[in-house]
Amino acid sequence: MARKVGGNGRLRFALLLLGFVLIASGVVLRRTYGIRAARDLQAMETRRSGLIAERRRLESEISIASSRARLLPIAEQRLQMHVPTEAQVVYLTRGPRGVDEKP
């Protein structure tokens, strides 16, 4: 009978050891995934910062390219356009609102 009790104790110890190994493996696996996720998140944040900087640079270039000082010479050369003189400007007045004029 003493041997049965000893064998039963060994089984309990083996199950306890197996449970500990499984839990420890789970913790290590979770930590590994966490470290990988943190690394990926950091890479994405770095990429996002670079994209934000590029967006600001492009917005600045668009602003410079669409300024009057930049567009005026292009319009004069390519499109043969010019700034009108005061005599060439026609000011249109607007009638009262809601009144439809029929010819």
Protein Blocks (a to p, Z undefined) as FASTA:
>chain_A
ZZmmmmmmmmmmmmmmmmmmmmmmmmmmmmmmmmmmmmmmmmmmmmmmmmmmmmmmmmmm
mmmmmpmklmmmmmmmmnopacddfklpccdddddehiacdZZ
